Amino acid sequence: GDRPGVLRPFLDLRKQELIDFLTARGQRWREDSSNTARRYTRNRLRHDVLPLLRQINPHVDGALGALGQHAREWQNLAGELAVELLTRSERPRVGATVVLAISPLQTARPLIVREMFRTIWQREGWPAGDMTAEHWQRLGRLEPGDYPGRVRMERTPQVVRVEPRGA
């Protein structure tokens, strides 16, 4: 995803449109040599897959741009709802243990519960690099157990406790 504070003002422009704009104004530009390296997935998509998609649908660039914008909007909404859920469910922590009332979590959509756990992971500085989609899905279903990064989730009828193991 995008990093906070990173602006991408030309994301919706095709490269040739930008080159034509700069050329018309006598402006020079710099090409990053990594843009042609086929070892990067982004370049194989750019040089091999996108031209094929443009043959099928000449408007694919706009469609993909709109899809990306919609995804960002939905991600932002899910993030806001996750923070609201965390605010409603979080109880005073016990040492390094995050304590959550279970009733608001059981009535929330698993997608929002999952996003709430992502928010907790980020806030607590727990390593998320080894977390897979399946791990996040399990958390969204409130499944207790050990998770990557030495984090454990326990569940009682009243609360969910999430803590780094050995804490």
C-alpha positions in Angstrom: 0.0 0.0 0.0 0.9 3.6 -0.1 3.0 5.1 2.7 1.6 8.0 4.6 2.6 11.3 3.1 3.5 9.7 -0.3 1.6 11.5 -3.2 1.3 9.8 -6.6 -0.2 12.7 -8.7 0.5 10.9 -12.1 -0.8 7.5 -11.2 -3.8 7.8 -13.5 -1.7 9.0 -16.5 -0.2 6.6 -19.0 3.5 7.0 -19.5 3.2 8.2 -23.1 0.8 10.9 -22.0 3.3 12.2 -19.5 6.2 12.0 -22.0 4.1 13.9 -24.6 3.2 16.6 -22.0 6.9 17.0 -21.0 8.1 17.1 -24.6 5.6 19.8 -25.6 7.0 21.9 -22.8 10.7 21.2 -23.5 11.1 19.5 -20.2 13.6 16.6 -19.6 12.8 13.6 -17.5 14.7 10.7 -16.0 14.0 7.1 -16.6 14.6 4.7 -13.7 16.6 1.8 -15.1 14.6 -0.7 -13.0 11.5 0.1 -15.1 12.6 -2.3 -17.8 13.9 -5.2 -15.7 11.6 -8.2 -16.4 12.6 -9.7 -13.0 10.1 -7.4 -11.3 6.5 -8.5 -11.4 5.3 -4.9 -11.8 7.3 -4.7 -15.1 6.1 -8.0 -16.4 2.5 -6.8 -15.8 3.3 -3.4 -17.4 5.1 -4.7 -20.5 3.4 -8.1 -21.1 0.0 -8.3 -19.4 -1.3 -4.7 -19.8 -0.8 -4.6 -23.6 -2.8 -7.8 -24.0 -5.6 -6.4 -21.8 -5.6 -3.2 -23.9 -6.2 -5.3 -27.0 -9.3 -6.8 -25.3 -10.5 -3.6 -23.8 -8.9 -0.3 -24.9 -10.3 1.4 -21.8 -8.7 -1.1 -19.3 -6.4 1.6 -17.9 -9.3 3.7 -16.8 -11.2 0.7 -15.5 -8.2 -0.4 -13.4 -7.7 3.1 -12.1 -11.3 3.3 -11.0 -11.0 -0.1 -9.4 -7.9 1.0 -7.5 -9.7 4.2 -6.3 -12.8 2.2 -5.2 -10.5 -0.3 -3.3 -8.8 2.7 -1.5 -12.2 4.2 -0.6 -13.4 0.8 0.8 -10.2 0.2 2.7 -10.5 3.7 4.3 -14.1 3.0 5.3 -13.1 -0.5 6.7 -10.3 1.2 8.6 -12.6 3.8 10.1 -15.1 1.1 11.2 -12.3 -1.0 12.7 -11.2 1.9 14.8 -14.8 2.5 16.0 -15.0 -1.2 16.9 -11.8 -1.1 18.8 -13.0 2.0 20.7 -16.2 0.2 21.6 -14.6 -3.1 22.6 -11.3 -2.3 24.2 -11.0 -2.6 27.9 -8.1 -1.6 30.2 -5.1 -3.6 29.3 -3.3 -6.0 31.6 0.4 -5.4 31.2 1.2 -6.2 27.6 -2.2 -7.9 27.1 -4.8 -6.2 25.0 -8.3 -6.9 26.4 -11.4 -6.7 24.3 -15.0 -7.2 25.3 -16.3 -10.0 23.2 -20.0 -8.9 22.6 -19.2 -6.0 20.2 -16.8 -8.3 18.3 -19.4 -11.1 17.9 -22.0 -8.7 16.3 -19.5 -7.0 14.0 -18.7 -8.3 10.5 -15.6 -10.5 10.3 -14.1 -8.1 7.8 -14.2 -5.3 10.3 -13.0 -7.5 13.2 -10.1 -8.5 11.0 -9.2 -4.9 10.2 -9.5 -4.1 13.9 -6.9 -6.8 14.6 -4.6 -5.3 11.9 -5.0 -1.9 13.7 -4.0 -3.5 17.0 -1.0 -5.3 15.4 0.2 -2.0 14.0 -0.4 0.0 17.1 1.4 -2.6 19.3 4.3 -3.0 16.9 3.8 -6.7 16.6 5.4 -8.3 13.6 2.8 -8.8 10.8 5.2 -10.0 8.1 4.5 -13.7 8.6 0.7 -13.2 9.0 -1.1 -14.7 6.0 -4.6 -14.0 4.7 -5.7 -17.1 6.6 -4.3 -15.9 9.9 -6.2 -12.6 9.5 -9.4 -14.6 8.5 -9.0 -16.7 11.7 -8.7 -13.6 13.8 -11.8 -12.1 12.1 -13.6 -15.3 13.2 -12.2 -14.8 16.8 -10.4 -18.1 16.6 -8.0 -18.5 19.6 -4.5 -19.8 19.2 -0.9 -18.9 18.5 -0.2 -16.5 15.6 3.0 -15.6 13.8 5.3 -13.1 15.5 4.8 -14.9 18.8 1.3 -13.5 19.5 -1.4 -15.5 21.2 -5.1 -14.9 21.2 -7.3 -16.3 24.0 -11.0 -16.2 24.2 -13.4 -16.4 27.2 -17.2 -16.0 27.2 -16.7 -12.3 28.1 -13.3 -11.2 26.6 -10.7 -11.7 24.0 -7.1 -11.4 25.2 -4.3 -10.8 22.7 -0.7 -10.7 23.9 2.9 -11.4 22.8 3.9 -14.8 24.1 6.4 -14.6 27.0 5.0 -11.3 28.1 
